[in-house]
Amino acid sequence: MTEFYQPDLGSEPDNPFARDEKGRLVRRSFWLDMSDRSLVLAMTVGIGAPLRASERRVHLIDVRREHLIDEVCQEILVPGDDDPSLK
């Protein structure tokens, strides 16, 4: 099953990620009225930044912005112990 982000509506009743009992976005027009650039910024450095990549991905599919998945869900690589640049 698709796992959408579930905000705490008790502390954030107007959260734009809120969904009804059937899983539909309550504030769908909030997302549909955004330009692609604004949506990318909202999901990467704004309100969507704390979401997991999987939650961002299903959200973008839901608002029919699949073409932004690669830009929004980029994996951040952190140098590991086997990184030769650290030695």
Biopython code that builds the backbone (N, CA, C, O; Angstrom):
import numpy as np
from Bio.PDB.StructureBuilder import StructureBuilder

atoms = [
    (1, "MET", "N", (0.837, -1.187, 0.000)),
    (1, "MET", "CA", (0.000, 0.000, 0.000)),
    (1, "MET", "C", (0.882, 1.250, 0.000)),
    (1, "MET", "O", (1.980, 1.254, 0.557)),
    (2, "THR", "N", (0.390, 2.283, -0.620)),
    (2, "THR", "CA", (1.105, 3.551, -0.688)),
    (2, "THR", "C", (1.147, 4.187, 0.683)),
    (2, "THR", "O", (0.130, 4.276, 1.370)),
    (3, "GLU", "N", (2.342, 4.633, 1.082)),
    (3, "GLU", "CA", (2.484, 5.253, 2.390)),
    (3, "GLU", "C", (2.687, 6.744, 2.250)),
    (3, "GLU", "O", (3.794, 7.213, 1.986)),
    (4, "PHE", "N", (1.606, 7.484, 2.429)),
    (4, "PHE", "CA", (1.680, 8.933, 2.415)),
    (4, "PHE", "C", (2.142, 9.432, 3.770)),
    (4, "PHE", "O", (1.948, 8.768, 4.789)),
    (5, "TYR", "N", (2.748, 10.594, 3.775)),
    (5, "TYR", "CA", (3.127, 11.238, 5.027)),
    (5, "TYR", "C", (1.854, 11.560, 5.801)),
    (5, "TYR", "O", (0.894, 12.076, 5.228)),
    (6, "GLN", "N", (1.839, 11.263, 7.081)),
    (6, "GLN", "CA", (0.686, 11.524, 7.941)),
    (6, "GLN", "C", (1.052, 12.588, 8.976)),
    (6, "GLN", "O", (1.639, 12.261, 10.007)),
    (7, "PRO", "N", (0.716, 13.854, 8.722)),
    (7, "PRO", "CA", (1.062, 14.909, 9.685)),
    (7, "PRO", "C", (0.232, 14.795, 10.959)),
    (7, "PRO", "O", (-0.848, 14.204, 10.961)),
    (8, "ASP", "N", (0.744, 15.359, 12.021)),
    (8, "ASP", "CA", (0.018, 15.417, 13.287)),
    (8, "ASP", "C", (-0.974, 16.574, 13.179)),
    (8, "ASP", "O", (-0.599, 17.736, 13.341)),
    (9, "LEU", "N", (-2.219, 16.261, 12.911)),
    (9, "LEU", "CA", (-3.225, 17.307, 12.697)),
    (9, "LEU", "C", (-3.646, 17.972, 14.006)),
    (9, "LEU", "O", (-4.292, 19.020, 13.987)),
    (10, "GLY", "N", (-3.290, 17.378, 15.132)),
    (10, "GLY", "CA", (-3.573, 18.010, 16.422)),
    (10, "GLY", "C", (-2.726, 19.250, 16.614)),
    (10, "GLY", "O", (-3.208, 20.267, 17.113)),
    (11, "SER", "N", (-1.465, 19.170, 16.219)),
    (11, "SER", "CA", (-0.572, 20.314, 16.375)),
    (11, "SER", "C", (-0.503, 21.171, 15.105)),
    (11, "SER", "O", (-0.128, 22.341, 15.172)),
    (12, "GLU", "N", (-0.861, 20.597, 13.951)),
    (12, "GLU", "CA", (-0.820, 21.314, 12.677)),
    (12, "GLU", "C", (-2.101, 21.056, 11.883)),
    (12, "GLU", "O", (-2.069, 20.327, 10.892)),
    (13, "PRO", "N", (-3.225, 21.639, 12.298)),
    (13, "PRO", "CA", (-4.495, 21.345, 11.626)),
    (13, "PRO", "C", (-4.557, 21.821, 10.170)),
    (13, "PRO", "O", (-5.358, 21.299, 9.395)),
    (14, "ASP", "N", (-3.746, 22.779, 9.791)),
    (14, "ASP", "CA", (-3.762, 23.301, 8.426)),
    (14, "ASP", "C", (-2.610, 22.772, 7.575)),
    (14, "ASP", "O", (-2.270, 23.377, 6.558)),
    (15, "ASN", "N", (-2.017, 21.678, 7.967)),
    (15, "ASN", "CA", (-0.884, 21.119, 7.240)),
    (15, "ASN", "C", (-1.301, 20.774, 5.819)),
    (15, "ASN", "O", (-2.314, 20.099, 5.631)),
    (16, "PRO", "N", (-0.544, 21.219, 4.799)),
    (16, "PRO", "CA", (-0.931, 20.944, 3.413)),
    (16, "PRO", "C", (-0.794, 19.478, 3.000)),
    (16, "PRO", "O", (-1.210, 19.109, 1.902)),
    (17, "PHE", "N", (-0.221, 18.646, 3.857)),
    (17, "PHE", "CA", (-0.127, 17.214, 3.576)),
    (17, "PHE", "C", (-1.318, 16.440, 4.149)),
    (17, "PHE", "O", (-1.376, 15.218, 4.013)),
    (18, "ALA", "N", (-2.259, 17.128, 4.782)),
    (18, "ALA", "CA", (-3.410, 16.483, 5.420)),
    (18, "ALA", "C", (-4.247, 15.728, 4.387)),
    (18, "ALA", "O", (-4.444, 16.192, 3.264)),
    (19, "ARG", "N", (-4.733, 14.558, 4.794)),
    (19, "ARG", "CA", (-5.563, 13.719, 3.934)),
    (19, "ARG", "C", (-6.844, 13.348, 4.665)),
    (19, "ARG", "O", (-6.881, 13.272, 5.893)),
    (20, "ASP", "N", (-7.894, 13.118, 3.882)),
    (20, "ASP", "CA", (-9.166, 12.723, 4.486)),
    (20, "ASP", "C", (-9.159, 11.222, 4.785)),
    (20, "ASP", "O", (-8.144, 10.548, 4.604)),
    (21, "GLU", "N", (-10.294, 10.713, 5.241)),
    (21, "GLU", "CA", (-10.366, 9.300, 5.639)),
    (21, "GLU", "C", (-10.174, 8.341, 4.465)),
    (21, "GLU", "O", (-9.877, 7.164, 4.672)),
    (22, "LYS", "N", (-10.341, 8.832, 3.234)),
    (22, "LYS", "CA", (-10.129, 7.999, 2.049)),
    (22, "LYS", "C", (-8.730, 8.162, 1.467)),
    (22, "LYS", "O", (-8.417, 7.575, 0.431)),
    (23, "GLY", "N", (-7.882, 8.962, 2.130)),
    (23, "GLY", "CA", (-6.513, 9.136, 1.683)),
    (23, "GLY", "C", (-6.326, 10.228, 0.643)),
    (23, "GLY", "O", (-5.247, 10.340, 0.061)),
    (24, "ARG", "N", (-7.350, 11.033, 0.397)),
    (24, "ARG", "CA", (-7.240, 12.119, -0.587)),
    (24, "ARG", "C", (-6.756, 13.395, 0.094)),
    (24, "ARG", "O", (-7.129, 13.701, 1.227)),
    (25, "LEU", "N", (-5.914, 14.130, -0.632)),
    (25, "LEU", "CA", (-5.404, 15.403, -0.106)),
    (25, "LEU", "C", (-6.550, 16.365, 0.166)),
    (25, "LEU", "O", (-7.409, 16.571, -0.691)),
    (26, "VAL", "N", (-6.564, 16.945, 1.342)),
    (26, "VAL", "CA", (-7.600, 17.905, 1.701)),
    (26, "VAL", "C", (-7.327, 19.250, 1.019)),
    (26, "VAL", "O", (-8.253, 19.915, 0.556)),
    (27, "ARG", "N", (-6.072, 19.637, 0.960)),
    (27, "ARG", "CA", (-5.679, 20.922, 0.369)),
    (27, "ARG", "C", (-4.973, 20.715, -0.976)),
    (27, "ARG", "O", (-3.883, 21.238, -1.208)),
    (28, "ARG", "N", (-5.607, 19.953, -1.839)),
    (28, "ARG", "CA", (-5.037, 19.607, -3.134)),
    (28, "ARG", "C", (-4.711, 20.850, -3.963)),
    (28, "ARG", "O", (-3.685, 20.884, -4.642)),
    (29, "SER", "N", (-5.562, 21.860, -3.917)),
    (29, "SER", "CA", (-5.328, 23.073, -4.714)),
    (29, "SER", "C", (-4.053, 23.792, -4.286)),
    (29, "SER", "O", (-3.432, 24.476, -5.100)),
    (30, "PHE", "N", (-3.651, 23.649, -3.020)),
    (30, "PHE", "CA", (-2.398, 24.235, -2.555)),
    (30, "PHE", "C", (-1.251, 23.750, -3.426)),
    (30, "PHE", "O", (-0.397, 24.537, -3.836)),
    (31, "TRP", "N", (-1.234, 22.445, -3.711)),
    (31, "TRP", "CA", (-0.165, 21.839, -4.493)),
    (31, "TRP", "C", (-0.344, 22.071, -5.994)),
    (31, "TRP", "O", (0.633, 22.307, -6.705)),
    (32, "LEU", "N", (-1.560, 22.007, -6.468)),
    (32, "LEU", "CA", (-1.807, 22.158, -7.899)),
    (32, "LEU", "C", (-1.567, 23.587, -8.390)),
    (32, "LEU", "O", (-1.247, 23.793, -9.560)),
    (33, "ASP", "N", (-1.718, 24.564, -7.512)),
    (33, "ASP", "CA", (-1.505, 25.968, -7.882)),
    (33, "ASP", "C", (-0.030, 26.354, -7.924)),
    (33, "ASP", "O", (0.304, 27.439, -8.399)),
    (34, "MET", "N", (0.862, 25.486, -7.437)),
    (34, "MET", "CA", (2.298, 25.792, -7.421)),
    (34, "MET", "C", (2.926, 25.530, -8.783)),
    (34, "MET", "O", (2.530, 24.613, -9.502)),
    (35, "SER", "N", (3.907, 26.351, -9.122)),
    (35, "SER", "CA", (4.716, 26.077, -10.307)),
    (35, "SER", "C", (5.634, 24.905, -9.974)),
    (35, "SER", "O", (5.808, 24.565, -8.804)),
    (36, "ASP", "N", (6.218, 24.290, -10.992)),
    (36, "ASP", "CA", (7.152, 23.190, -10.752)),
    (36, "ASP", "C", (8.306, 23.637, -9.867)),
    (36, "ASP", "O", (8.691, 22.927, -8.938)),
    (37, "ARG", "N", (8.849, 24.796, -10.149)),
    (37, "ARG", "CA", (9.995, 25.307, -9.380)),
    (37, "ARG", "C", (9.624, 25.510, -7.907)),
    (37, "ARG", "O", (10.389, 25.145, -7.014)),
    (38, "SER", "N", (8.456, 26.088, -7.660)),
    (38, "SER", "CA", (8.008, 26.299, -6.278)),
    (38, "SER", "C", (7.797, 24.976, -5.567)),
    (38, "SER", "O", (8.116, 24.839, -4.386)),
    (39, "LEU", "N", (7.260, 24.006, -6.283)),
    (39, "LEU", "CA", (7.032, 22.697, -5.677)),
    (39, "LEU", "C", (8.353, 22.018, -5.335)),
    (39, "LEU", "O", (8.477, 21.409, -4.273)),
    (40, "VAL", "N", (9.324, 22.113, -6.207)),
    (40, "VAL", "CA", (10.644, 21.539, -5.928)),
    (40, "VAL", "C", (11.229, 22.184, -4.678)),
    (40, "VAL", "O", (11.746, 21.484, -3.807)),
    (41, "LEU", "N", (11.154, 23.495, -4.579)),
    (41, "LEU", "CA", (11.690, 24.189, -3.399)),
    (41, "LEU", "C", (10.931, 23.797, -2.132)),
    (41, "LEU", "O", (11.544, 23.571, -1.089)),
    (42, "ALA", "N", (9.614, 23.716, -2.216)),
    (42, "ALA", "CA", (8.810, 23.339, -1.050)),
    (42, "ALA", "C", (9.148, 21.940, -0.559)),
    (42, "ALA", "O", (9.152, 21.683, 0.645)),
    (43, "MET", "N", (9.432, 21.040, -1.488)),
    (43, "MET", "CA", (9.704, 19.659, -1.108)),
    (43, "MET", "C", (11.154, 19.415, -0.705)),
    (43, "MET", "O", (11.437, 18.438, -0.012)),
    (44, "THR", "N", (12.079, 20.277, -1.122)),
    (44, "THR", "CA", (13.490, 20.036, -0.811)),
    (44, "THR", "C", (14.022, 20.895, 0.331)),
    (44, "THR", "O", (14.836, 20.418, 1.123)),
    (45, "VAL", "N", (13.591, 22.128, 0.434)),
    (45, "VAL", "CA", (14.095, 22.999, 1.506)),
    (45, "VAL", "C", (12.968, 23.614, 2.340)),
    (45, "VAL", "O", (13.229, 24.318, 3.316)),
    (46, "GLY", "N", (11.733, 23.350, 1.961)),
    (46, "GLY", "CA", (10.591, 23.910, 2.675)),
    (46, "GLY", "C", (9.860, 22.868, 3.489)),
    (46, "GLY", "O", (10.476, 22.045, 4.167)),
    (47, "ILE", "N", (8.540, 22.908, 3.418)),
    (47, "ILE", "CA", (7.706, 22.051, 4.263)),
    (47, "ILE", "C", (7.870, 20.561, 4.007)),
    (47, "ILE", "O", (7.555, 19.748, 4.877)),
    (48, "GLY", "N", (8.354, 20.193, 2.838)),
    (48, "GLY", "CA", (8.536, 18.781, 2.527)),
    (48, "GLY", "C", (9.911, 18.236, 2.849)),
    (48, "GLY", "O", (10.151, 17.038, 2.702)),
    (49, "ALA", "N", (10.810, 19.090, 3.282)),
    (49, "ALA", "CA", (12.190, 18.660, 3.554)),
    (49, "ALA", "C", (12.287, 17.518, 4.582)),
    (49, "ALA", "O", (13.112, 16.624, 4.395)),
    (50, "PRO", "N", (11.489, 17.507, 5.650)),
    (50, "PRO", "CA", (11.619, 16.424, 6.633)),
    (50, "PRO", "C", (11.075, 15.071, 6.163)),
    (50, "PRO", "O", (11.312, 14.059, 6.823)),
    (51, "LEU", "N", (10.359, 15.031, 5.052)),
    (51, "LEU", "CA", (9.772, 13.791, 4.573)),
    (51, "LEU", "C", (10.823, 12.840, 4.020)),
    (51, "LEU", "O", (11.855, 13.270, 3.506)),
    (52, "ARG", "N", (10.550, 11.543, 4.131)),
    (52, "ARG", "CA", (11.405, 10.534, 3.506)),
    (52, "ARG", "C", (11.223, 10.608, 1.997)),
    (52, "ARG", "O", (10.198, 11.089, 1.515)),
    (53, "ALA", "N", (12.201, 10.140, 1.264)),
    (53, "ALA", "CA", (12.132, 10.155, -0.205)),
    (53, "ALA", "C", (10.912, 9.386, -0.704)),
    (53, "ALA", "O", (10.275, 9.800, -1.672)),
    (54, "SER", "N", (10.585, 8.288, -0.063)),
    (54, "SER", "CA", (9.422, 7.500, -0.481)),
    (54, "SER", "C", (8.124, 8.284, -0.298)),
    (54, "SER", "O", (7.210, 8.170, -1.114)),
    (55, "GLU", "N", (8.042, 9.077, 0.768)),
    (55, "GLU", "CA", (6.853, 9.899, 1.007)),
    (55, "GLU", "C", (6.768, 11.034, -0.014)),
    (55, "GLU", "O", (5.682, 11.368, -0.487)),
    (56, "ARG", "N", (7.893, 11.613, -0.346)),
    (56, "ARG", "CA", (7.908, 12.655, -1.376)),
    (56, "ARG", "C", (7.482, 12.084, -2.721)),
    (56, "ARG", "O", (6.693, 12.691, -3.446)),
    (57, "ARG", "N", (8.016, 10.908, -3.045)),
    (57, "ARG", "CA", (7.722, 10.266, -4.325)),
    (57, "ARG", "C", (6.224, 10.019, -4.500)),
    (57, "ARG", "O", (5.661, 10.387, -5.531)),
    (58, "VAL", "N", (5.570, 9.404, -3.516)),
    (58, "VAL", "CA", (4.135, 9.113, -3.651)),
    (58, "VAL", "C", (3.318, 10.397, -3.662)),
    (58, "VAL", "O", (2.267, 10.457, -4.300)),
    (59, "HIS", "N", (3.788, 11.422, -2.963)),
    (59, "HIS", "CA", (3.080, 12.703, -2.974)),
    (59, "HIS", "C", (3.146, 13.328, -4.375)),
    (59, "HIS", "O", (2.135, 13.807, -4.889)),
    (60, "LEU", "N", (4.317, 13.321, -4.981)),
    (60, "LEU", "CA", (4.460, 13.874, -6.330)),
    (60, "LEU", "C", (3.616, 13.107, -7.339)),
    (60, "LEU", "O", (3.027, 13.710, -8.236)),
    (61, "ILE", "N", (3.551, 11.810, -7.207)),
    (61, "ILE", "CA", (2.712, 11.010, -8.095)),
    (61, "ILE", "C", (1.246, 11.385, -7.897)),
    (61, "ILE", "O", (0.492, 11.502, -8.863)),
    (62, "ASP", "N", (0.852, 11.571, -6.649)),
    (62, "ASP", "CA", (-0.532, 11.916, -6.333)),
    (62, "ASP", "C", (-0.946, 13.262, -6.923)),
    (62, "ASP", "O", (-2.084, 13.418, -7.364)),
    (63, "VAL", "N", (-0.042, 14.225, -6.935)),
    (63, "VAL", "CA", (-0.372, 15.545, -7.491)),
    (63, "VAL", "C", (0.027, 15.654, -8.968)),
    (63, "VAL", "O", (0.075, 16.745, -9.535)),
    (64, "ARG", "N", (0.308, 14.506, -9.568)),
    (64, "ARG", "CA", (0.610, 14.401, -11.004)),
    (64, "ARG", "C", (1.816, 15.235, -11.427)),
    (64, "ARG", "O", (1.787, 15.929, -12.444)),
    (65, "ARG", "N", (2.883, 15.150, -10.619)),
    (65, "ARG", "CA", (4.141, 15.820, -10.934)),
    (65, "ARG", "C", (5.288, 14.811, -10.941)),
    (65, "ARG", "O", (6.375, 15.073, -10.427)),
    (66, "GLU", "N", (5.013, 13.656, -11.536)),
    (66, "GLU", "CA", (6.007, 12.582, -11.585)),
    (66, "GLU", "C", (7.316, 13.030, -12.213)),
    (66, "GLU", "O", (8.382, 12.521, -11.867)),
    (67, "HIS", "N", (7.239, 13.977, -13.131)),
    (67, "HIS", "CA", (8.442, 14.446, -13.823)),
    (67, "HIS", "C", (9.425, 15.150, -12.886)),
    (67, "HIS", "O", (10.558, 15.421, -13.284)),
    (68, "LEU", "N", (9.018, 15.449, -11.658)),
    (68, "LEU", "CA", (9.887, 16.119, -10.687)),
    (68, "LEU", "C", (10.543, 15.149, -9.702)),
    (68, "LEU", "O", (11.351, 15.564, -8.872)),
    (69, "ILE", "N", (10.205, 13.881, -9.788)),
    (69, "ILE", "CA", (10.701, 12.906, -8.809)),
    (69, "ILE", "C", (12.223, 12.892, -8.736)),
    (69, "ILE", "O", (12.782, 12.938, -7.641)),
    (70, "ASP", "N", (12.897, 12.831, -9.865)),
    (70, "ASP", "CA", (14.363, 12.771, -9.842)),
    (70, "ASP", "C", (14.973, 14.006, -9.184)),
    (70, "ASP", "O", (15.984, 13.905, -8.488)),
    (71, "GLU", "N", (14.368, 15.158, -9.399)),
    (71, "GLU", "CA", (14.904, 16.392, -8.825)),
    (71, "GLU", "C", (14.613, 16.502, -7.331)),
    (71, "GLU", "O", (15.448, 16.990, -6.569)),
    (72, "VAL", "N", (13.444, 16.056, -6.915)),
    (72, "VAL", "CA", (13.029, 16.191, -5.520)),
    (72, "VAL", "C", (13.574, 15.066, -4.640)),
    (72, "VAL", "O", (13.858, 15.284, -3.462)),
    (73, "CYS", "N", (13.720, 13.890, -5.193)),
    (73, "CYS", "CA", (14.111, 12.726, -4.397)),
    (73, "CYS", "C", (15.557, 12.331, -4.605)),
    (73, "CYS", "O", (15.883, 11.145, -4.551)),
    (74, "GLN", "N", (16.418, 13.279, -4.838)),
    (74, "GLN", "CA", (17.833, 12.976, -4.996)),
    (74, "GLN", "C", (18.382, 12.415, -3.702)),
    (74, "GLN", "O", (18.085, 12.909, -2.614)),
    (75, "GLU", "N", (19.175, 11.391, -3.836)),
    (75, "GLU", "CA", (19.799, 10.778, -2.674)),
    (75, "GLU", "C", (21.032, 11.590, -2.299)),
    (75, "GLU", "O", (21.845, 11.927, -3.160)),
    (76, "ILE", "N", (21.167, 11.898, -1.034)),
    (76, "ILE", "CA", (22.326, 12.644, -0.554)),
    (76, "ILE", "C", (23.353, 11.629, -0.086)),
    (76, "ILE", "O", (23.096, 10.843, 0.825)),
    (77, "LEU", "N", (24.504, 11.652, -0.709)),
    (77, "LEU", "CA", (25.560, 10.713, -0.355)),
    (77, "LEU", "C", (26.513, 11.346, 0.649)),
    (77, "LEU", "O", (26.994, 12.463, 0.457)),
    (78, "VAL", "N", (26.770, 10.621, 1.702)),
    (78, "VAL", "CA", (27.686, 11.073, 2.739)),
    (78, "VAL", "C", (28.942, 10.217, 2.622)),
    (78, "VAL", "O", (28.843, 8.993, 2.541)),
    (79, "PRO", "N", (30.119, 10.836, 2.613)),
    (79, "PRO", "CA", (31.343, 10.045, 2.499)),
    (79, "PRO", "C", (31.439, 9.023, 3.632)),
    (79, "PRO", "O", (31.199, 9.337, 4.797)),
    (80, "GLY", "N", (31.795, 7.799, 3.261)),
    (80, "GLY", "CA", (31.933, 6.733, 4.252)),
    (80, "GLY", "C", (33.388, 6.479, 4.584)),
    (80, "GLY", "O", (34.278, 7.164, 4.079)),
    (81, "ASP", "N", (33.624, 5.509, 5.419)),
    (81, "ASP", "CA", (34.990, 5.175, 5.839)),
    (81, "ASP", "C", (35.849, 4.700, 4.688)),
    (81, "ASP", "O", (37.070, 4.850, 4.725)),
    (82, "ASP", "N", (35.227, 4.125, 3.658)),
    (82, "ASP", "CA", (36.006, 3.609, 2.538)),
    (82, "ASP", "C", (36.256, 4.653, 1.461)),
    (82, "ASP", "O", (36.784, 4.338, 0.395)),
    (83, "ASP", "N", (35.878, 5.902, 1.740)),
    (83, "ASP", "CA", (36.093, 6.991, 0.783)),
    (83, "ASP", "C", (37.576, 7.374, 0.790)),
    (83, "ASP", "O", (38.093, 7.810, 1.819)),
    (84, "PRO", "N", (38.272, 7.215, -0.356)),
    (84, "PRO", "CA", (39.714, 7.505, -0.390)),
    (84, "PRO", "C", (40.027, 8.977, -0.138)),
    (84, "PRO", "O", (41.149, 9.291, 0.262)),
    (85, "SER", "N", (39.100, 9.873, -0.350)),
    (85, "SER", "CA", (39.374, 11.306, -0.130)),
    (85, "SER", "C", (39.505, 11.637, 1.347)),
    (85, "SER", "O", (39.985, 12.714, 1.699)),
    (86, "LEU", "N", (39.082, 10.716, 2.222)),
    (86, "LEU", "CA", (39.176, 10.956, 3.663)),
    (86, "LEU", "C", (40.494, 10.499, 4.253)),
    (86, "LEU", "O", (40.774, 10.761, 5.423)),
    (87, "LYS", "N", (41.301, 9.826, 3.467)),
    (87, "LYS", "CA", (42.554, 9.251, 3.993)),
    (87, "LYS", "C", (43.724, 10.119, 3.665)),
    (87, "LYS", "O", (44.854, 9.794, 4.027)),
]
sb = StructureBuilder()
sb.init_structure("model")
sb.init_model(0)
sb.init_chain("A")
sb.init_seg("    ")
for serial, (resi, resn, name, xyz) in enumerate(atoms, 1):
    if name == "N":
        sb.init_residue(resn, " ", resi, " ")
    sb.init_atom(name, np.array(xyz, "f"), 0.0, 1.0, " ", f" {name:<3s}", serial, name[0])
structure = sb.get_structure()
